[in-house]
Amino acid sequence: MNQPAVVFAGGGTAGHVNPLLSTVAALKNTGLEFVPLVLGTKEGLESELVPAAGLEFLTIPRLPMPRRPSPDLVRLPVRLRRTVKDLEELFAERGVKALVGFGGYVSTPAYMAARRLKIPFLVHEQNARPGMANKLGARWANTVALTFPGTPLKALHGKTEVTGLPLRPEILDLAARLGDSEARVLARAAAAEFFGLDAGRPTVLVTGGSLGALFLNQTLPSALLKVSETVPDLQVVHLTGKGKAAEVSDFVTESGLGDRYKVLDYLTEMHHALALADAVVCRAGAATVAENSALGIPALYVPLPVGNGEQALNARGVVEASGAFLLNQKKADPTAVAESVAAMLDPERNAAMRASAAVAGTTRGAANLAELIKEVL
């Protein structure tokens, strides 16, 4: 008997591709025999990550929704109909039995094709504020899965469940080690050795993601200089984003912060930074919030002040649970940031925030989603 084919649609950034790949792995771990087909575009990061994971990769044209009247907007309906028709033929030819969509450009035509063929499908919404593709998909989906409890998205005719975000395997591995007191000590010691720092000193991680965050790079060095006045043994790991380390490094040198302020533009071994961190200062993307919470790391979230405001909403749950702080960028001057960081480093407050963050987060996002997929099948 042929194994059922399951399509996983999504891509664009690592924040969308990684949950997709984690879900495929979790579904395999259930013992289900199936053929995974990953649908994406040639332009997205999925074109690199999916083949590297050993999965079959299928592409469609990128179909962005133009924000203003333009020739692309006029051509969109024709291009969308053509892509949906091509997917109908592909799904029928490959014997697709279910679709799992993660939103974005790729998911819209996939949802439409699955609906026309009466193929059951599941929608996973990563952010606290749903995107257009998943709003459309939720009208027809058998199941809608959410990362955050407060997300205003429900299956019109199916069921809706909060699963959490499917996390990367390295984050799950680190969470398991941090949950064991002996393994936690070993992980922290290894991380300190990696950076040339002291495992016994309070450590702050600053990160704006792979691209960095100019505001954090400009604000945090001054703020952490203030913190070091009351926490003299403070250590910092600051990830600036590729090619953006020079200005921060110059400030560290001029301010005499010394060798205990490590400046890196990019870090492949992110698990070391998270294992050593007593607190994190960062943006509030869905993956960042989900990972910090699952690891039980207190965080100061400074949401990106553009887009539709989803970053602030992503952090709302863990902030309300007292596992993190939220600071609007307009109010995030060095003094305000320093006050929040100093509070997170207080030993008693830090322990309480760790426990609260862990309760707000989950490491079972991929496993929960895999069970829902099995139900759909």
N, C-alpha and C positions, 0 to 999 in steps of 0.2 A: 504493500500500500504506500502510495506517495505521501511524503510528509507535507503538511499544509504550509503554504507560503504566507508569511506575515510581512507587510510593508511597514517600515518605520520612516515617517516623513518629517524632515526638519533640517535646520542647518543655518549657515551664515556665520555664526561666531562659536567659539569654544563653549560659551555659556549655554548654547542650545545643543551642540553636538555631543558634549560629554554626557548629559543626562540620557540622551538617546542611546549612546553606546553602553552606558551602565545598565539601562533597561534591557537591552538585548542580552547582556551577560547574565543578569538576574533571571531572565526567563529561561535561559539555558540551564541555569542552576536548579530550576524546579524539576528537571528531568523531562520536560516537554520536548518532543522531537518536532522540529519545524525548520523551515528554510527562511532565514532572515534576509530581506531585501531592503536596502536603505536608499531612500529617494532624496536627492538634493540637487544642487546646481554646481556647475563647473567653477563658478566664481567663489563659492563659499569655502570656509575652512574644512567643511566635510569632505571636499575633494582630496584632502591630504589625510585626514584622521580616519576616515572610514576604510579605505584600502589598507592603511597601516594596521588596522584592527583585524584584517583578514576577512572582511565582509564584502558581499557583492554590492556594488555601488551603481545606481541608476540615476541618470540626470534628466532634468527638464529645463527649459529656458527660464531665466529669472524674470519674474513678472511683478515688479514693484508697482504700487499704486501711486501715481503722480499726485502731488499735493495741489497742483495748480493746473488750469487748462493748458493742454499742450498736445502736440501730435501723438505723443506716447499714450496719453489718456484716450484719444480717439481710437487708437489702434488696439487698446487693451481688450475690449470685448472679443474681438476676432481672435487675438492671440490666446486669450483664456479658453475660448471654445475649442480651438485647435488642440491646446494642451490637454484639456479634459478628455477630448476624444482619443488622443494618443494614449492617455493613461487607462481609459476604459479598455482599449485593445490590449495593452500590456498586462493589466490585471487579469483579464480573461485568459490570455495566453499562458500566464504563469500560474493560473489557478489560485489566485490570492483569496485567502479565507478571512483575513482581518487586516485592519489598518490601524496604526497608532500614530497620531499626529501631535507634533510638539509646537505647532504654530509657525508663523513666518510665511514668506512668499511661497514656499514649497507646499505647505499644507492645504491652502485654499483649493487648488485644482484637484488635489488628492481626495479631499473631503467630497467634492462635487462628483468625481468619478465613482467613488465608493457608494455614494447615495444612489446614483443612477443604476449601478449594478446590484444594489441591495446587499452590499458587503458590509458586515457590522464593523463599526470602528469606535475607537476610544480617543478622546482629546485630553492631552495633559497641558495645563496652563502653568507656566513657570512663575510669572509675576503676580503681584497682588492686584494689579490692574490689567485685565485681559486685553489681548491684542485683537485686531479686526478679524484675522483668520479664525481664531478659536471662538470668537463670538458667533461667527457663521457656522462653524462646525458643531457647536453646542446645540444648535437648532435640530440637528439630525442624529447626533451621536447616541450610541447605546450607553456610554458612560463618559462622564467628565471627571477628571482627576485634578486636584488642586495641590499646589505647594503650600499655600497659606490659607488658614481658615476663613479669613475675612474677604477673600476674593469674590467679587460679585459676578459669578458665572455659574450657571446651572444647566444641566441637560434638560432640554424642553420636554422630552418624552422618556428619557432614560434615568439613570441614577447618577448622583454626584457624591464624590467622596474626597476627603482630604488625605492624600497619601504622603505628602512631603516631596522634596526634590530627590530624584535619583542621584546619588553622590558618586564621585570618582572612586575607584577601588583604593587608591592611595589614601584618600580621606577616611574611608571605612577602616582600613588597616590602622591608621593613626588613632582613630576614635577607640578602637579596641585596646590599643596599647595605653592610651591615656586613661582608660577606665580601670586599669589594673595598677595598683600603687607601685609595685616593683617595676613593672614594665614602663610606667610613666617616668620614674627616676632615670632609667636607662636611656629612654628616648630623649629626655631633656639633656642628659650628659652628652650624648652623641651629637645633639644639635649644637650645644655650646662649643664642643670641640670643633665642629665643622666651621663655625664662625670665628673661632678664636676668642670666645667670650667665657664668662664665668656662669656655670649652671646655678650658682647660689644667689645671683643678683637679680633684682626685678628687671624684666625686659619688656620693652614696647616694640611692637611691629607696626610699621607704617607702610601701607601699600595702596597704590592706585590702580592695581592690575597691570597687565602686560604693557599697556600703553602709557601707564602712569597717570597721575592727576596733578596738573600744574599747581592748582590751589594748595593741595596738601604739601607739595614740594616747597612751596614758598612760605607756608604757615607753620608747619610742624617743627622745623629746626629751632625757630625762636620760641615756640611753645615749650618744647622739650628742654631748652636751656633754662626756662623758668622752673620747670619741674625738677631739674637737677639741683636747684638751690635748696629744695626741701628733701629730695631723694638723691643724695650725693653718689650713691652706688648704682644709679640708673644706667641701664644698657639699652641700646636702640639698634634695631635692624630696619633700615629704611630702603625700600625698593622704589626707585624713582620712575621706572619705565625706561625702555631702551633709548640710549643716547641722551638722557636727561639728568645724569648724575653730577655733572661738573659744578653746577651752581650750589647744590646741597653740600658737596664735598668741600667747596671753597668756604662756605659758612662754617662748617664743622671745624675746619683747620683754623680759621680766623678767630673763632669763639673759644678755642681751647677745649672742646668737648672730648678730644683725645681718641684713643683707640677703641673706646667702648661705644662709639657711634659708628656702626658699620653702614656704609653707603654702597648699594649695588643697583645697577640699572635693571637687571633682570635676574631671576633665580629659577632654575629648573627644579631644584630640590626644595620645593615649597614646603614639604612636610617638616623639614628642619626648622624653618622659620615659625611654623605654627606650633611645633612641639616646644619651642623655647619661649613663646610669647605668653606673658601674663596678661597682656591687653593688646588690642589691635585698634588702630585708627585707620579708617578706610571709607570708600564709597559704600553704597548699599544695593548693589546688584543682587538679584535673587540668589545666584550661586554663592556669592560671598556671605550673605546673611545665613543661608542654609548651612554652609560649611562651618562658619564660626559657631553657630548655635549647636550643631551636632557635636562639635568638639568641646563645647562648654567654655569658650573663650570670651571673656567680657570685651565688648567693643564700643568704640565711639564711632557712630555712623554719621558721615557728612554727605548727604545725598547729592548726586549730580543735579544742579539746578536747571536742567533743561528737560525736554521731552514732556511726558504727560504726568509727571509727578509720581511714577510708580516706585521709584527708589525709596522715598520716604514711607510709602505704604508697605513695601517689602519688610522694612525694619520694625513696623508698628507692633507686631505681636511680641517679639522678644523684648522690645523696650517696655511695653506694658507689663510684661512678666518680670521686669526689673533685672534683666540679664544684659542690658546694653543701654547706652545713652544715644540720643539723637540731637544733632545740632545743625540748624539751618546754616548754609554757607555764609549768608549775609551777617550772621551773628558769631561766626566761628573765627574770631580774632585770636591771637596767640594767648591772651589771658584766659578767655573762656575755654579754649582747648586745654590749656594747662590745668585748669581747675577740674575738668572732667577726667583727664589722665591721672592726676594725683589721686582722685577719688577711687578710680579703678585699681590703683596700686596699693591702696590701704589693705593690709592682709585680711582683715575681717570682712571688709566690703567685697574684696576680690573673691573670697570663698563663696559668699552668698550669691554674687553675680554669676559665678561659674555654675552653681547648682541651678539657678533660675534659667540661664541660657540653655543648659542641657535639657531641661524639662520642655522648653519652648521648641527645641529642635528635635530632629529624629535622624537616625541612621538607616531607617527601614524604607526610605522612599522608593528605591528600586524594587525591593522585595514586595512592597505593597502594590506597586504598579503592575508587577509581573502577575500577581494573583488576579487582579482585575482583568488583565489581558486573557488569562486562561478562562475566566468566566465568559468573556465575550466570545471566545472560540467555541 
